[in-house]
Amino acid sequence: MRLMIKSMVLPIIFTLFFSCNVRAQTFIDCNSLRYDQEVFSSVDISSNIIYGSNINANNASENLIMDIYQPSGDTAQFRPLIVWVHGGSFIGGTKNDQDITSLSMAFAKRGYVCASISYRLGIPVPIGETNATKAVYRAVQDMKAAVRFFRKDAAISNTYKIDPEIIFGGGSSAGAFTALHLAYLNEVSELPSVIDTVAMGNIEGGSGNQGYASEINAVINLCGALGFKEYIIPGDIPFVSMHGTNDQTVPYSTDTIYLLGLFPIMEVDGSYAANEYANSIGVYNEMYTYFGSGHVPYLGNTAYMDTTIRFVSNFLYDQLNCTPGDPSPLPNTFITTGLISVIDRDPTLKIYPNPANHVVNIESEDAIDSYKLFDLTGRLLQTEIFSNRNSVEVQRGNLPVGFYILNLNTGTTEKKIKISFN
């Protein structure tokens, strides 16, 4: 089964949003370097700010805290906000994780206010889809409370000088799951039966700061996934994704996710699947592929982190209606359209197993004349020619673990297929 935690479509959210009497206050000078590059040399951090509380997975009350990063010496009265959510498979991690603190520091130096939040962790036994779904649900509720915290502050005291109409949300791994589901779960009909809204609260939750909107303007998805890519609908907010092709923790495309690599949880749509689907329905998004890389390659790696910051920065600057000074510093040449995915494949084909340990079997209603196997850089690895065959085998041989592109020629058509070896 797929993750099913749809949020409610509540007209009251929009009523609450406008009842706050807020309006965009940020003056974006596209001729300055602010928000496009680092313009501040240091950052002030307010630690362990309580933004709410709720009942956790152990049925105990838990205070929810965050660290708030602001550029030192900044005189601007209204700044865009980024709410960051850490990873850890919903069982671990902290707001002080290295990747999240690095991102918070980097974007605060660009002029943003950043918040790294804690949230309720825990997937009780039995470990499986039901309890994992509840963990995601709790995290989404908490992130919504954090967004509301800042809108409440903006309406009352403006302590943190954020613009309540320019709020972005993002995260790493499980944090990206959380941000994506906050943004795109908006159909009450898909709220699963395992979610007891009496016990857990509705999708807005009771983690704090009720009466203020929890909407965000765009999503930063770093190595995350959606339970269903179809949660994204035409007219939804934009998102940016970055993901490694050899991610064994959160699938790059559509596949089963395992907790700690041991417990099968559910099938999810990773960044590639979300990217393709959003493109097909006209929802603006950008994607960067870490070719051949595993999960969160930017963690502890300066080069990958620099790439991540630059790509996300350009995306956000574009959301501020400005053109980055270096608009295309990181060309992404990977073809992200026209590929037959693991799930949404051509019905005339059977592809199994995929991923495979050693051999992928292809059966086709149309006679197969040949195939070519490429890696994700476009390098040709294998070529096989056949005589009117309806089934072929793709041998792994000495190929490393990872994703590959198979061009299958049936004489009249050429079909591109994603396959992988594990």
C-alpha positions as CSV (number, residue, x, y, z in Angstrom):
1,M,0.0,0.0,0.0
2,R,1.0,3.6,-0.5
3,L,1.3,6.3,2.1
4,M,-2.1,8.0,2.4
5,I,-2.2,11.0,4.6
6,K,-4.2,13.7,2.7
7,S,-4.8,17.0,4.4
8,M,-8.1,18.7,4.6
9,V,-9.3,21.3,2.1
10,L,-10.3,24.0,4.6
11,P,-11.6,27.3,3.3
12,I,-11.1,28.5,6.8
13,I,-7.4,28.4,6.3
14,F,-7.7,31.1,3.7
15,T,-10.0,33.1,5.9
16,L,-7.5,32.9,8.8
17,F,-4.7,33.8,6.5
18,F,-6.3,37.0,5.3
19,S,-7.8,37.8,8.7
20,C,-4.2,38.3,10.0
21,N,-4.2,41.6,7.9
22,V,-0.7,40.7,6.6
23,R,0.7,41.7,3.2
24,A,4.0,41.1,1.5
25,Q,6.4,43.6,3.1
26,T,9.8,42.4,1.7
27,F,11.4,44.8,-0.8
28,I,13.4,42.7,-3.1
29,D,16.1,44.7,-4.9
30,C,17.1,42.4,-7.7
31,N,20.1,44.7,-8.4
32,S,21.6,43.9,-5.1
33,L,23.4,40.7,-4.1
34,R,21.1,39.9,-1.2
35,Y,19.3,36.5,-1.4
36,D,21.5,35.7,-4.4
37,Q,24.9,35.5,-2.6
38,E,26.2,35.6,0.9
39,V,26.2,39.3,1.9
40,F,26.5,38.9,5.7
41,S,29.7,37.5,7.4
42,S,28.1,36.2,10.5
43,V,24.8,34.8,11.8
44,D,22.9,35.3,15.2
45,I,21.3,32.1,16.5
46,S,18.5,32.0,19.0
47,S,18.5,28.5,20.4
48,N,15.7,26.3,21.8
49,I,12.8,28.6,21.2
50,I,9.6,26.8,22.1
51,Y,7.1,27.0,19.2
52,G,4.5,24.5,20.5
53,S,3.8,21.2,22.2
54,N,1.8,18.0,21.6
55,I,1.5,14.4,22.5
56,N,4.3,12.2,21.1
57,A,4.4,8.6,20.0
58,N,4.9,7.5,23.6
59,N,1.7,9.3,24.7
60,A,3.7,11.9,26.6
61,S,3.5,15.7,26.2
62,E,6.5,17.1,24.4
63,N,7.7,20.6,23.9
64,L,8.6,21.5,20.3
65,I,11.7,23.7,19.9
66,M,13.6,25.4,17.2
67,D,16.8,27.3,16.5
68,I,16.3,30.6,14.6
69,Y,19.1,31.9,12.4
70,Q,19.3,35.6,11.5
71,P,21.9,37.6,9.6
72,S,24.0,39.6,12.1
73,G,23.6,43.4,11.8
74,D,20.7,43.2,9.4
75,T,18.4,46.2,9.4
76,A,15.7,44.9,7.1
77,Q,12.3,44.8,8.9
78,F,10.7,42.0,6.8
79,R,12.7,39.0,5.5
80,P,11.7,35.8,3.7
81,L,11.7,32.8,6.0
82,I,12.9,29.2,5.4
83,V,11.7,26.5,7.8
84,W,14.1,23.6,7.7
85,V,13.3,20.1,8.9
86,H,16.0,17.5,9.7
87,G,16.2,13.9,8.6
88,G,16.5,10.7,10.5
89,S,13.8,8.3,9.3
90,F,11.4,9.8,11.8
91,I,13.1,8.0,14.6
92,G,16.3,10.0,15.0
93,G,18.1,13.2,14.0
94,T,18.0,16.6,15.6
95,K,17.7,20.3,14.7
96,N,21.5,20.5,15.1
97,D,22.3,18.0,12.4
98,Q,25.2,19.1,10.3
99,D,23.4,19.3,7.0
100,I,20.5,21.4,8.4
101,T,22.8,23.8,10.3
102,S,25.0,24.3,7.2
103,L,22.0,25.1,5.1
104,S,20.6,27.4,7.8
105,M,23.9,29.3,8.1
106,A,24.4,29.6,4.4
107,F,20.9,31.0,3.7
108,A,21.0,33.3,6.7
109,K,24.2,34.8,5.3
110,R,22.2,35.4,2.1
111,G,19.7,37.5,4.1
112,Y,17.0,34.9,4.9
113,V,15.7,34.1,8.3
114,C,16.0,30.3,8.9
115,A,14.4,28.1,11.5
116,S,15.7,24.6,12.2
117,I,12.9,22.8,14.0
118,S,12.6,19.7,16.2
119,Y,9.5,17.6,15.8
120,R,7.9,14.6,17.4
121,L,9.9,11.4,16.5
122,G,9.1,7.8,16.9
123,I,7.7,4.8,15.0
124,P,6.5,2.3,17.7
125,V,6.4,-1.4,17.1
126,P,5.1,-3.0,15.1
127,I,7.2,-1.2,12.6
128,G,5.2,-0.9,9.3
129,E,3.1,1.3,7.2
130,T,0.5,2.2,9.8
131,N,2.9,3.5,12.5
132,A,5.2,5.1,9.9
133,T,2.2,7.0,8.4
134,K,1.4,8.3,11.9
135,A,5.0,9.5,12.3
136,V,4.8,11.5,9.1
137,Y,1.4,12.9,10.1
138,R,2.8,14.1,13.5
139,A,5.8,15.7,11.7
140,V,3.5,17.5,9.3
141,Q,1.4,18.8,12.1
142,D,4.5,20.1,13.9
143,M,5.9,21.8,10.9
144,K,2.6,23.6,10.3
145,A,2.7,24.8,13.9
146,A,6.2,26.2,13.3
147,V,5.0,28.1,10.2
148,R,2.1,29.4,12.2
149,F,4.5,30.5,15.0
150,F,6.2,33.0,12.7
151,R,2.9,34.3,11.2
152,K,1.7,34.8,14.8
153,D,4.9,36.6,15.7
154,A,4.7,38.8,12.6
155,A,1.1,39.8,13.4
156,I,1.8,40.6,17.1
157,S,5.4,41.6,17.9
158,N,7.5,41.0,14.7
159,T,10.3,39.9,16.9
160,Y,11.9,37.9,14.0
161,K,11.1,40.4,11.3
162,I,9.9,37.9,8.7
163,D,7.5,38.5,5.9
164,P,4.5,36.3,6.5
165,E,3.7,36.1,2.9
166,I,7.1,34.7,1.8
167,I,7.7,31.5,3.7
168,F,9.5,28.5,2.2
169,G,9.7,25.1,3.7
170,G,12.3,22.4,3.2
171,G,14.2,19.5,4.6
172,S,16.6,16.7,4.2
173,S,15.4,13.1,3.9
174,A,12.6,12.6,6.4
175,G,12.5,16.4,6.6
176,A,11.9,16.6,2.9
177,F,9.1,14.1,3.3
178,T,7.6,16.4,5.9
179,A,7.8,19.5,3.8
180,L,6.4,17.8,0.7
181,H,3.4,16.4,2.5
182,L,2.7,19.7,4.2
183,A,2.5,21.3,0.8
184,Y,0.6,18.8,-1.3
185,L,-1.7,16.8,1.0
186,N,-5.0,18.7,0.6
187,E,-7.8,16.1,0.0
188,V,-9.7,15.0,3.1
189,S,-10.9,12.0,1.1
190,E,-7.4,10.5,1.2
191,L,-6.9,10.8,4.9
192,P,-6.3,7.1,5.8
193,S,-8.3,5.2,8.3
194,V,-5.3,4.6,10.4
195,I,-5.2,8.3,11.3
196,D,-7.6,8.8,14.2
197,T,-8.3,12.6,14.0
198,V,-9.9,12.6,17.4
199,A,-6.8,11.2,19.0
200,M,-4.2,12.8,16.8
201,G,-6.0,15.9,15.5
202,N,-6.8,17.0,12.0
203,I,-4.0,17.7,9.5
204,E,-3.5,21.2,10.9
205,G,-3.0,19.6,14.3
206,G,-2.9,21.0,17.8
207,S,0.8,21.6,18.1
208,G,0.4,25.3,18.6
209,N,-0.4,28.8,17.3
210,Q,-3.9,28.0,16.0
211,G,-5.6,30.8,14.1
212,Y,-2.8,31.5,11.7
213,A,-2.1,30.0,8.3
214,S,0.3,27.1,7.7
215,E,0.8,27.5,4.0
216,I,4.2,27.9,2.4
217,N,5.2,29.4,-1.0
218,A,7.5,26.7,-2.2
219,V,9.2,23.4,-1.2
220,I,12.9,22.5,-0.9
221,N,13.0,18.7,-1.4
222,L,16.4,17.2,-0.6
223,C,16.4,13.4,-1.0
224,G,12.8,13.1,0.0
225,A,9.6,11.5,-1.4
226,L,5.8,11.7,-1.5
227,G,3.5,8.9,-0.6
228,F,1.8,9.5,-3.9
229,K,3.0,11.8,-6.6
230,E,-0.7,12.4,-7.4
231,Y,-0.9,14.5,-4.3
232,I,0.5,17.2,-6.6
233,I,-2.3,18.8,-8.6
234,P,-2.4,21.6,-11.2
235,G,-2.0,25.0,-9.7
236,D,0.0,23.7,-6.7
237,I,3.1,25.6,-5.4
238,P,6.5,25.0,-7.0
239,F,9.2,22.8,-5.6
240,V,12.9,22.1,-6.1
241,S,14.3,18.6,-5.8
242,M,17.9,17.2,-5.4
243,H,18.4,13.4,-5.2
244,G,21.1,10.8,-5.8
245,T,20.5,8.1,-8.4
246,N,22.0,5.4,-6.1
247,D,20.0,6.4,-3.0
248,Q,19.4,3.2,-1.1
249,T,17.5,4.9,1.8
250,V,14.8,7.0,0.0
251,P,14.1,5.8,-3.6
252,Y,15.2,8.1,-6.4
253,S,12.0,7.1,-8.3
254,T,9.2,4.8,-7.3
255,D,10.0,2.0,-5.0
256,T,9.6,0.5,-1.6
257,I,11.2,2.3,1.3
258,Y,12.8,0.4,4.2
259,L,13.4,1.6,7.7
260,L,17.0,1.2,8.6
261,G,17.4,-0.9,5.5
262,L,15.5,-3.8,7.2
263,F,11.8,-3.1,7.6
264,P,9.7,-2.7,4.5
265,I,7.5,0.3,5.1
266,M,5.6,1.4,2.0
267,E,6.0,2.3,-1.6
268,V,6.8,5.9,-2.3
269,D,7.4,8.3,-5.2
270,G,10.9,9.7,-4.9
271,S,12.1,13.0,-6.4
272,Y,12.4,11.7,-10.0
273,A,8.8,10.4,-10.1
274,A,7.5,13.6,-8.5
275,N,9.5,15.7,-11.0
276,E,8.1,13.8,-14.0
277,Y,4.6,13.9,-12.8
278,A,4.7,17.6,-11.9
279,N,6.1,18.3,-15.4
280,S,3.2,16.3,-16.9
281,I,0.5,18.5,-15.2
282,G,2.2,21.8,-15.5
283,V,3.4,22.3,-11.9
284,Y,6.7,24.3,-11.9
285,N,9.6,22.5,-10.4
286,E,13.3,22.1,-10.9
287,M,15.4,19.0,-10.3
288,Y,19.1,18.3,-9.9
289,T,20.4,14.7,-10.0
290,Y,23.5,13.7,-8.0
291,F,24.7,11.2,-10.6
292,G,25.8,7.9,-9.0
293,S,25.4,9.3,-5.5
294,G,23.7,7.8,-2.5
295,H,21.6,9.3,0.2
296,V,22.2,12.9,1.3
297,P,25.6,13.1,-0.4
298,Y,26.0,16.7,0.9
299,L,26.2,15.5,4.5
300,G,29.8,16.1,5.5
301,N,30.9,16.8,2.0
302,T,31.8,20.4,1.2
303,A,31.6,20.0,-2.6
304,Y,28.2,18.5,-2.6
305,M,26.9,21.0,0.0
306,D,28.2,23.9,-2.1
307,T,26.3,22.4,-5.1
308,T,23.2,22.0,-3.1
309,I,23.2,25.5,-1.7
310,R,23.8,27.1,-5.1
311,F,21.1,25.1,-6.8
312,V,18.5,25.8,-4.1
313,S,19.5,29.5,-3.9
314,N,18.9,30.0,-7.6
315,F,15.5,28.4,-7.3
316,L,14.5,30.6,-4.4
317,Y,15.8,33.7,-5.9
318,D,13.7,33.0,-9.0
319,Q,10.7,32.6,-6.6
320,L,11.5,36.2,-5.5
321,N,11.0,37.2,-9.1
322,C,14.7,37.9,-9.6
323,T,17.3,36.4,-12.0
324,P,20.3,34.9,-10.3
325,G,23.7,36.4,-11.1
326,D,24.9,33.0,-12.3
327,P,21.6,31.4,-13.5
328,S,23.0,28.2,-14.8
329,P,26.1,27.3,-12.8
330,L,25.1,23.7,-12.4
331,P,23.9,22.2,-15.7
332,N,21.8,19.1,-15.2
333,T,21.9,17.1,-18.4
334,F,20.1,14.0,-17.2
335,I,17.0,13.3,-19.3
336,T,14.0,13.5,-17.0
337,T,11.2,12.9,-19.5
338,G,10.1,10.0,-21.6
339,L,11.4,7.2,-19.4
340,I,9.3,4.2,-18.5
341,S,9.3,4.1,-14.7
342,V,9.1,1.0,-12.5
343,I,5.4,1.5,-11.9
344,D,4.1,3.5,-14.8
345,R,5.7,1.4,-17.5
346,D,4.5,0.5,-21.0
347,P,1.7,-2.0,-20.7
348,T,3.1,-4.0,-23.6
349,L,6.2,-4.7,-21.6
350,K,7.0,-6.9,-18.7
351,I,10.1,-5.9,-16.8
352,Y,11.2,-8.1,-13.9
353,P,12.8,-8.1,-11.4
354,N,13.6,-4.4,-11.3
355,P,15.7,-3.7,-9.4
356,A,17.6,-6.9,-9.9
357,N,20.7,-8.5,-8.4
358,H,22.1,-10.0,-11.6
359,V,19.5,-10.2,-14.5
360,V,16.6,-8.0,-15.6
361,N,14.1,-9.9,-17.8
362,I,12.3,-8.0,-20.6
363,E,9.2,-9.4,-22.3
364,S,7.6,-7.5,-25.1
365,E,4.4,-7.9,-27.2
366,D,6.5,-6.4,-30.1
367,A,9.5,-8.2,-31.4
368,I,12.8,-6.9,-30.0
369,D,15.6,-6.2,-32.5
370,S,18.2,-4.8,-30.2
371,Y,19.0,-2.9,-27.0
372,K,21.6,-0.5,-25.8
373,L,22.4,0.0,-22.1
374,F,23.7,3.4,-20.9
375,D,24.8,4.8,-17.5
376,L,23.4,8.1,-16.3
377,T,26.1,10.1,-17.9
378,G,25.1,8.7,-21.3
379,R,28.1,6.3,-21.7
380,L,27.3,3.3,-23.7
381,L,27.9,0.1,-21.7
382,Q,26.3,-2.8,-23.6
383,T,24.8,-3.5,-27.1
384,E,22.9,-6.6,-28.0
385,I,21.3,-7.4,-31.4
386,F,18.6,-10.1,-31.8
387,S,16.5,-11.7,-34.4
388,N,12.8,-11.2,-33.8
389,R,12.7,-12.1,-30.1
390,N,10.0,-11.3,-27.7
391,S,12.0,-11.8,-24.5
392,V,15.6,-10.8,-23.7
393,E,17.8,-10.7,-20.6
394,V,19.9,-7.7,-19.5
395,Q,22.9,-9.1,-17.7
396,R,24.5,-7.0,-14.9
397,G,28.0,-8.5,-15.4
398,N,30.5,-6.3,-13.6
399,L,28.3,-3.2,-13.5
400,P,28.1,-1.4,-10.1
401,V,25.0,-1.0,-8.1
402,G,22.8,1.8,-9.5
403,F,20.4,3.1,-12.1
404,Y,20.8,2.6,-15.9
405,I,18.9,3.6,-19.0
406,L,18.0,0.8,-21.5
407,N,17.1,1.8,-25.1
408,L,15.0,-1.0,-26.4
409,N,14.5,-1.1,-30.2
410,T,11.5,-3.0,-31.6
411,G,12.1,-2.0,-35.2
412,T,9.4,0.6,-35.3
413,T,9.9,2.3,-31.9
414,E,12.7,2.9,-29.4
415,K,11.6,2.8,-25.7
416,K,13.7,4.2,-22.9
417,I,13.4,2.1,-19.7
418,K,14.9,2.7,-16.2
419,I,16.4,-0.3,-14.7
420,S,18.6,-0.8,-11.7
421,F,20.9,-3.3,-10.1
422,N,21.2,-3.7,-6.3
